[in-house]
């Protein structure tokens, strides 16, 4: 399961079209994206929501973000995500609450581009997650991850692509981040987060190419041994983005990682944006 709250959605075709004129108000392009994955053979448990809403349906302060009928609330100990969304393209419902309990909160913010316009904050690399959904009927308790990205300009102006992955280690958590920048050398990050909250920047393992997606998106990761890296399942396979469950050996131990590949060169193409309303409807007001 993944949840992304967008304010000024970086991948909204409506926002991109609006920004061709005067700068559009990001609060008019907000969405809560929820993706449920059924890793069984049937795939019938998969759900996807990403209804975009305008500022009349959005409210936010330091503890709360409300997007339409859904909300995210921080109470000092946990982030509660109250979900009430309709799925696309096949109509159904996702309704319930997900609670995220950080093991620790980091203060490390990384500037990703040379101009200093894009930042990434791995807020809580290791969390306990409690899922209680009524529609579909789903209960789950496990580990998770919480981060934030924000910027002052469109992503495609600063970056051509990136590969990112997060995995639980025997002790702690690791995040690997390879960013193709349009200006300057690529940015490579290999971070290890101890259970105490300490962050260590380590030597990244060698690069490994993964099979391209059905849409032809390049995927790559890092692993101690190239043969150890393999795709377990492609969770999202879109025209410019892929989310993957993969196995590899990293820092001397086998891992199972959530991995994403983003092609911003592909995102820039007009025909890609024309496809997206199929999965990203807009609640016009």
N, C-alpha and C positions, 0 to 999 in steps of 0.2 A: 504494500500500500504506500502511495506517495500523496502528499498534500502540498500544494504551493499556493500561497496567497499573493496575488499580483495587485500592485498599485501602479498604474501606468504600465500595463503589460508589455514587456519587451517583445513579445511574439504575437501581438494583436494586429491583425491586418487593418482593423478599423483605426487604431491609433497611428499606424504607419501612414495610412492614407490621409488622415487628418493633419499629420505633421508636415505634409507636403506644402501646406500653406503656412499660416502663422503657427507658432508653437501651440499645440493642443494642451488642454488641462489634463494631467495624468489621472486626476480623480474621476474623470469621465470614462476611464478605461480600466476598470477593476474587475477581478474575477477570483473565485476560489476553484482551483483545479484539484479534483480528487480522482485518483486512479486506483481501482481495486484489481488485483491480479489473482486468477485461479491458476495455480501451477499444475493442475491436473490435466488429463488428456482432453476433457470436454471443453474447457475454456468458458463454460457458461457462467462462471462467477465473476467475469470481468465487467467492470463498470467504469464509466468515464463521465465526468462533469466538468464544464468550463463555460458557464454562462457569464458573459461580460455585462457589467452594470455601470451606470453613470453616477455622478456625484450625489444625486438625490437619494440613492440607495446605499450610500457609503457614510460611515461615521468612524472616527478614530481619535484616540488619545494615547497616553503613554501606557495604558494597561489593556486597551481594547481596540480591535479592528472589526467593524461590522460591514459585511458585504452582502446586501440583500437580506435573505432570511438566515444567512449563516454568520458566524462570528468566531473570533479568536480572542480569548481572555487570559491574561497573565495575572495570577494571584500572589506572586512572590515565590511560590514553590513549584507550580506546574503551569503549563500552557494547556488550556482546555479549548478544543476546537469543536464547536457546535455546528454540525453539518445538516443542512436541509436543502438539497439540490436535486435537480432533474437531470437525467443522463442524456447523452447524444452519442451516435445518431439514433439509436433505438431507445424509445421512451421507457424509463423506469425511474426509480427513486433511490437516493442515498440519503439516509437520515439517521442521526445518532451523534455520539460524542467520542472524540479521541483525546486522551489526556497524555501529555508528554512531560515526564519528570526528569529534568537534567541531572546527571551525575555530578556535573560541575559546569560552570559558565566561564568561557575564556574571554580575554580582553584583546586578543590578537586580531587586528584588522589589516588585511593585505590590499595594497593598491595594485590593481592588475595591469594597468596600462601606463604608457610613458607620460601621458598628459595629466594623469591623476584624476580622471573622471569616473573611474569604475572601481568599486571596492567590494571585497568579500570578507564576511565575518563568520567563521565557524563557531557559532554561539555555544552549542552543546554537542560536541562530537560523539558523546556517548549518553544515551538516555534510556529510561524505562518507558515503554509505551503501553497504554491500556486502551483497547478498542472495544466499544460497546455500541454496535449499530442495531437499529430496529429494522431498517430496510436497506440492504438485505439483512437477515438475521445473522449477525456475526459477532463473536466474542473472541478476543485474542489478547495475549500478554507476551511482550517480548522486548527486544532492544531496538533503538532507532537513533536518529541523527537530526539535528536542527541547525540550520544556517540561514544567512541572509545575504543577498546581493543587492546593491543599489548603485545608481549612476546618474550622471548629469547629461548624457548624450546617448544616442542609439548605439547598441552594442556593435552593430555591423560596421560602424565607422572606425572602431578601435581594434577589432579582432576579425580574423578570418575563420577561426575554428577553435575548439578546445575538446580535450578528453579529460574526464574527471572520474574518480572512483573513491569509494569509502568502504572500509572493511574492519571488522572486529578482529583484533589479534588475541593471542592467548593472554596477554597483559596489555590492555589499552586498545587504542583505535588508530588506524592510519588513514590518511587522505593523500591521494596522488592527483596532481593537477598539472596538465600540460596545456599551455595557452599559446596559440598562434597569434602574434600581434602584428598589426599592419605597419607599425613603426618600431624599429629596434628588434633585438633578438627575442626569440620565444622565452616565455616565462615557464620555468619548471619548478614545482614545489613538491617535496616529499616530507610530510609531517607525521610525527608520532605523538599521540596524546596519551599521557600516563593517566591512570585512574585518579591520581591526586590532582590532576588538572595541569600539570606541567606540559609545555609544548616543546618538542625538539625537532629542529629542521635537520634532516639526515640526507645522506647521499642517495639520490634516486636510483632504483634498479634500472637495468637496460631497457630500452624501448622494444616493444613487441607489436607487430601488426596483427590485427584480428580480421576475420572475414568481413567484407563489406555487407551492408544490409541489402534488402531487396530494392531499396531506392538508390542504391549505389553510394551510400554515405560511408566514408572511410572511418574505421574504428582502430584505435590503438590503445595500448596500456603499457604498464611496466611490470617486469617480473624478473626474478633471479635467473630462471631458466626459461627460455622461449617456449619450449615444448609443454611447460606446465600451464600456460595460459590458454584457456578455451572458453568458448561461449556455452553457458548452460542453457540459457533461454533469452531470446530477444523479447523484452516486455513491451517496448514501444518502437515501432518502425515507421517513421514519418518521412516526408520529403526533405527535411533538413535536420531532424533530431532523432536519436535512437537512445533508448534506455535498455540496459543489458544486465543480466545476472551472469557473472563469470567466475571461473575458478582460476587460481594461479598460485605460485609460490612467491612470497614476498618476505624479505628480511628473514629468510631461513625457515618459514613456516607456511603451511597451506592455508589459503584464505578463500572465502566466498564473498565477493564484492558486488555492490551495486555500482554500475558504471554508466556514464552518459557520454555521448558524442554529439557535438553540435557543429554544423556547417553553416557559418554565417554568409559565406559566398552563395550557398544555395538559398538561404533565407532572403537574400537581396533580390532574387528573381521574381518578377511580377506574377508569373503563373503560379508560384508557390502560395502567395498570399490569396489568390483567388480560390484555392482549394480549402483554406482553413475555416471559413464559416460553416462548413459541413460538420465540423467537430467543435466549433466555438461560436454558438449563437449569441446574439446580442439582445438584451432586454431594453428595447427602445422606449423612451418616455418623452 
